[in-house]
Amino acid sequence: RIRCSPACWGGRSLRWMNLFGKRKPSSSAPSGGGGASTKDAIARLREAEEQLTKREEHLMRKADHELAEAKKFAADKNKRSALTALKRKKLYEAQLEKVSASKMTLDMQRMALEQINISKVTFDAIDVGKRELERLNKEMGVERVEETMDDLQEQIIHGL
């Protein structure tokens, strides 16, 4: 962000301005269902992982190409070009390490989302079971249980 003087706003009040334009409205408001947005997030993480995998493969090919170039230059006794190719190879390998670290971060985040999704499904199932138990306990009631037990006792006494 940069701070503009009144002159740049035509004498209007001072404002903060984003260097690259206006801020995009955030869509981080939680949705009602929750399940769909979690699935979307997991799908996006998988897509990003696929893109990073493609980038990894590309960087590996570039590094291998630079190594082959360095060997070719070394065979031709062109030491400077061989060293330059090896330096480029090292740069590609450094990028490859960064991409691998990013991919690992995405993988960990995806796994965490999947685990929390499983935990939520489990919690929801437990909650449904608890509510059903409460409903059945209200339906049965203490008086009804005592009445049934008394009736059973009477039947046992009459049966003997």
N, C-alpha and C positions, 0 to 999 in steps of 0.2 A: 504494500500500500504506500501511496505517496500522499503527502499533504500539499494541497494547492493553496496558493495565496488568493486573496480576494480578486486580484487582477485577472487570474485565469478563469474565474467564474463570472466575470462581468460585474464585480462589485457585490455580488450576492454573498451570503454567509459562507463561512469556511466549511468545507465538506471533506470527508475522506473519500478517496477514489481508489479503486483497485487498479493496479498497474496494467492488468490485461483485460480490463472491461468490467462489466457488472458481475456480481456474484450470481451464480445459478441458484434458483430456488431449491432448497434441500428437500428431497423426497424421503427423509428418514422418519417420517411419521409412521408409527406402527399401524399395520393394517388390522382389520377386525379378526380375520381368520388366523393368521399367523402361520399356518401350515403351508400355504401356497408361497408366501414370501420366503420361507426357509428353503423350500424346494427350489425356488428360483435362484436363491443365493448359492445353493449347492451346485446347481447347473452352471451358473456363471463361473464358479470356482473351477469346475471341471473344464469349461471352455478355456479359461485362462491357463490352466495347466497344459492343455493340448497346445495352445499357442506357444507356451514356453518350451514345450518339448520340441516343437518344430524349430524354434529359434536355437535350441541346443544342438539339434542335428545340423542346422545350417552352420553354426559356429564351429562344430567339429569338422565339417567338410572344409571350411575355410582354413582351419588350423592345419589339417592334413595337406591341403594344397600348398600352403606356405612352407611346410616341411619338405615337400617334394621339390618345390622351387629352390629352397636352400640347398638341398642335396645336388640339384642340377647345377646351380651356380658354383657350388664347391667343386664339383667335377670339372667345371670349365675354368677353375682357378680364379673365379671372380669373388673374392673374399668380401668385398663391401656389399655387394648385392645379396650374398648369402647371409651376412649378418643382419641386413635390413629385413630379409624374409623371416629370419628367426625372431627378430623383434616384433614383427607383425603377428607371428604365431603366438608369441607370449601375450600380446594384447588380446588376441582372440581367446586364449585360454583364461585370461583374467575376466573377460566378459562372460565366458562360459561358467566360471565359478559364481559370478553374481546371479546369473540366470538360474543356476542350480539352487542357490540359496533362496531365491524368490520362489522357485517351484516348491521347495521344502516348506516354506512358510504357508503357501497356498494349500498344500496337502494337509498340514497340521490344522489349519483353520477349517478346511472341509471336514476333516475327521471330527473336530470338536462340534461343528454344526450337526453332523449326523448323530453324534452321541447325545447331544442335548435334545435332538428331535426324538430319539428313542426314549430318553428319559421323560419327555413330555407325554408321549403316547402312553407310557407306563403309568405316569401320574394320573392322566385322564381316565385310564381304565380303573385305577384304584379309587378315584373320586366317584366314578359311576357306581362301583360296588358299594362304597360307603353310603351313598345316597339311597341306594336300593335297600340296604340293611336298615337305615333309618326309617324308610317308608314301611317296611315289613314290621319293624318293632312298634311303630305307631299303630299299625293295623291290628297287631295282636293285642297289645295293651295288657297291663298287669291284671286288671279285673277279669278279662276274658280268659287269661291263663289260669287264674284261681278258680274261676267258674268251671272250666274244663276239668281241672284236677279234682274239684269237689264232685262233679258228675262221674268221673272215673272211679273215685273212691266209693260212691253210692253203687255203681254197677258191680264193683268187686264185692261189696258187702251183700248185695242181692243175689249175686251169683253163687255165693258160698252157702 
